[in-house]
Amino acid sequence: MAMHTRRDLLRTSLLLGGALSAPRIWTATTSGYTPDRHVVLVAGGAAFIDSVATVFAPAPAPAPAARAPAVAVAPATAPARTNTPTAINPAVQGPISSAASRLRVANQISFALPCVGVGQPIANWLAGAVNHVPSLQDGSACTLDYNYKLLERYDWTGGSISQVTWPVCDGGSIALAGPVITVLAGTLSVQAYPRSSAGPSPVPPALLTVLSSQKYWRASEFLVTSNANIDLSRISSVSALTLAPAAYAGTVALVNEKTRSLPFYAALRAGGMLIPGQSTNIAIQYGAAPGVSVTLRNCLVASVMPIPIKRGVGEQIERTVATLNYADASLNISAV
C-alpha cells in the first residue's frame, strides 16, 4: 500500500484545482476579446488597415412623372428613393461646381495603411500615385473576426488613389500613426455577414504570415535628412503632408531647437536656398526601421518663426518653426 504524505495531498489538490479552473479562466479571458481585423486586398497583395471610411454616391433622383391627362385620374405615385449605392465614374461625370460637389460625391473609400509589411502590389500602387503615375486597381477592404472569418466586405472596381495624407510627426508622442489613403472608385459595394455565420476568409493562406508581421509606426519614430550640409537630427516635429497624383508643389513645417535654426535664418536672408546655387531635397523617413520615406524636392525656406513652448510650471523653452515650400514630392516604400 502506497504511503501519501501531506505534501503529496497538497500537490494533488493544487493540480486538480488548476485543471478545473482553467476552462473558467479561458472563458473569462476571451469573453470580451473580439479582435476584429481590417485588411485591404489589391492585385494579389494585402495589408492590415486600421478601419474603413466610405462615401457612396447618392442614388439618382427619380424621373419626373409624365404629365397627367386632361381627365381626372388618381395621381401617380413617384417611385421611392432607394439606398442602393450607384456607380459614378469620375472620369465621365464632368466638371461640377464646388456646391454641387458636396451633393454628388463619387464612390470613395479611405483607410490608414501601416508602414511595415505592405504587400508589393499595394506598395507599387501607392508609390505610383504619389510619383504621378496613378493606376486603376480593383480591390477589397474586409473586416475579419479573430478566426479570419469574413464579417464585412467593401469591393471596388476601377479604384485610383486620389490622395495620400501623412500624419504629423512628433518626437514627444507615442501615438500609433499611418498614412491615410483615399481611393476614388468607379463602383463601390458593401456586403455584411452576421457574426454567427461569418463568411469564408478572402485572405489567401499564403498571405496570413505576411499579415501577422505588419504593424503601425509611432508618431515619434521619424528621421529628417537632407542633401544640404545641415544637421536636421534634432527636428522635434514635422507637419502633416498631403500628396496627390495631380499635386506637385506644397509646404512643410519643421520645428527645431532655437540654437540649431541658424541655417534656416541664413537661407531666408539669401532668398530661400539653404545652399546658394544648389537645389535642396529634404527626406522624411517614417517609422523606426527603413521602409518608407517621402522626399521633398527643391525646398526653399519661406519663413522662420520663434515660438515659446511651456514644459511645466514656470518652465519655458523656445523653438523655431521653419516653413519650406517644395516643388514636388516622391515616395519610396519597401514591401514584403
N, C-alpha and C positions, 0 to 999 in steps of 0.2 A: 504494500500500500504506500503510495507516494505521500510524502510529507509536504505541506504547504505552509510557508511562513506568512507572517502578516505582510511582509514586503511583497510576496507573490500575489496575495489577495488584492493589495492596493494597486499594484501594477495592472492586474486583470481588470479591475473595476474602471481604471482610467482609460484603458484601451477600449473597453466596451462602451463607456460613456462618450468617448470621442467618436466612435463609429456611429452611434445612434444620433449624435447631434450634427454630424457632418451634413446630411441632407438638409436639415433646417438652416444651417449656416449658408449653404449654397443658395437655397431659395431666398433667404433674406438678402443675400448679396446681389442676386440677379433680378429680383422682383422689380426694382426700379431702374434696371440697366437696359436701356433701349438705345444703343449707339448707332442710330441711323447713319449711313454713309451716303455721300453725294459724289457722283462720278460723272465725268464727261467722256464721251467716246466719239472720236473723229478719225475717219480714214484708217481704222485699224489701230490707232493709238488711244491711250487712256490717261487720265489724271484725276486725282481727287480734287474736288471743289468744295468750297465752304457751304454754299447754299445757291439757290436758283432764284433769280428775279426775272419775271417775264411781263411783257406787254403784248397783248394780242391786238390785231387790227379790229376795229369795230365792225359789227355787221352792217351791211349796206341798208340804206333806208328803203322801205317798201315802195314799189312802183305806184305812181298816182292812180287812183281808181278812175275807171272810164266815166265819162260824163253821163249822168242819168238821163234816160229817155224822157220825152215830154209827159207821158202818162205817169201817174203816181204809182210808184212801187216802193217796196221796202228798201231802205238804204243798204248798200253793200257794206259788208264788214271788212275793214282793212286787215290784211294779214298781220299776225302778231310778229313782233321782232323776236329773233332767236339769239341765244347767247353763243351759238356755234361760231367759233372763230373762222374768219375767212381770210384767204391769202391776198396780200397786196405785194406785188412785185415792185420793189423800189426803183428798179431800172426803167419801168414803163409808166409809173404813176405821174410823172411830170412835175414841174416846179409848182410849189404851193406856197402860200403866204405863211408868215410866222404864226398868225392867228389860226389859220386852218390847220397848220401842222400839229397844233395841240389837240385837234379834234380827230385828225386822221393819222394816228400813229401806226407805223408799219409793224409787222411782226418782229419782235425784238426779245432777245434773251441775254441776260448778264450773269456772270459768275466770277468768283475770285479764284485764281489759279495759284498753286504753290510754286516756288522757285526751285524745288528739288524734286526729281523723279517724274518729270513730264515726258510723256512718250514722244518719240521723234516726229510723227506726223503732226502732233499738236504744236511742238516746238517750231517746225517749219512753217506752219500756218500762221503762228503768232509773229515770228520774225519777218515773214514775207509782208504782213500787213504793216508793221512798223517801218520796214525798209522800203515802203512804197511799191511793193509787188503783191497786192492782195489777190486772194484766190477764193473761189466759191467751194464750199465743202458742205456735205450733208453730215449730220451728227445727231447725237442724243445726249441729254442730261438726265441722269437717273438718280432716284433715291432708293437705297437698298437697306434692308434690315441687317442685324448683326450676322445673319447666316448668308448674306449676299443675295437674298431673295428680293425680287423687284416689288416696290411699293408704288412708285410713281415714275412716269417716263414722259419727257418732252422730246419730241422728234422734230427736226427742222430739215428743210431742203434748201439748197442754194444759199447757204449762210456765208456772209462775208463779215470779217471783223471790222467794225466801223470806228472803234475807239478802244484804247488801252490806257487805263488810269493807274499810275503808280502812287502808292500812299506816301505820306510824309515819313522821312527817316528821322529818328530822334534818338540820340545817344543815351538819353535818360529813360527810355521807355522799354518795357519788356513785352509789349502787346504783340500778338501774332499779326502778321500782315501779308499781303499778296496783291498782285496787280488785278484790277477788275477788268474783265474782258466783256465788251458789248458786241453782240452779233446781230446783224440785220439779216433776216431770213426771207426767202421767197414764200415759204409756207411754214407754219408752226402749229403743232397739235399736241395735246396732252391726254394721257390715259392714266388713271389711278386704279390701284388694286387694294382690296381690303387686306388689312394686316393678317387676318386669319387665313386668307387664301392668297398669299403673295405669289407673284408670277415667277417664272424661272429667271435666273440671273442672265442679263445680257452681256456680262463681262466674260470674255474668253478665259478659260482656266490658266492659260499661259501668261495672262496679264495680272493675275492675282498677286504674284510675287513682286511685280513692279509696283503695284498699288500699295503694298504693305511698306514700301520704303519711302513713300512720299511724306513730306512734312512742310509746313509753312516756316518762313523765316520770321524773325522778330524785328521790330522797327529799329532796334539798336544795332543790328548786325548789318553794317554797310561800310563801304570804303570809297573815298573820293580821291581820284588821281588825275594827273594832267600831263600833257606833253610839254607844258611850260615848266620852267625851273622854279617852282614854288611849292612850299610844303603845305599840303592840304590834309595832313593826317589828323589834325585836331579839329576838323569841322564837326560841330556838335549837332547840326540839323540841316536837312535838305528838304526843300519844299516839294509838294506833290507835283507830278508831271502828267500831263495829258497828251498822249500821242495818237495820231490817226493817219491812215493811209494818204489822205489828201492834205494833211497839215505838215508844214515844214518848219517854219520859224516858231519860236516860243521864248519863254523866260523861265529862269530858275533862280531861287534864292538860297544862298549858303550862309549859315550862321557860324561865325568864327570867333576865337578869342581876340580881344582888342589888340593885344601885342603882336598878333600874327596877321593883322589885316593891312599892314603897310603896302604889300604888293597891290592890293586892290585900290587903295588910295592913289598910288603912283600910276596905275593903269587908267584910273578915272581922269587924272590930270593930263595924261598923254593921249586922250581921245578914246579910251576904252580898251586898247590892246594890252594884254598882260606882258607881252614881249613885242616891242615895236618891229613891224615888218614880218611877224610870224603869226600864222593862224593858230589859235589856241583851241584845243579839244579838251573837254573835261569828261571823264568817265565815272559813272556811279555804279559800283558793284553792290548788288542786293543779295543779302544772305551772308552767312559766315564763311561758307566754302565757295570757291569759284563755280559759278553755274549760270548766272545771268547778269548782264551789265548793259547799261544804256550809255552811249557815247553822244555827247552834245558837241556839235562841230561849229567852228568859227565863233567862239564865245567872245563877247565884248562886255566889259563892265559898264552897266548903266547907272548904278547908284551905289553908294555906301552910306549906311546909316547906323549910328551907335544906338543901342537900346539897353536900358538898365534891367537887370533880372534879379528878383528877390529870391534868395535861397533860404531865408529863415528870418527870425525876429532880429531886426537891426543889422542883417547881413545882406549886402547887395554887391553884385558883380556887374561888369559891363561887357557886353558882346557887341559885335557889329554884324549887320545884315548886308551882304553884298548881293545885289541883284544883277544878273547877267542875261543878256539877250543871246540867243543862239540861232544859227541859220538853218540847221537841220539836226535830226537825231536818228541814230541807228541802234538796233538791238542785236545783242549776241547772247544766245541761250543754248546751253548744252542739254542734251536729252539722255535718257537711259535706254 
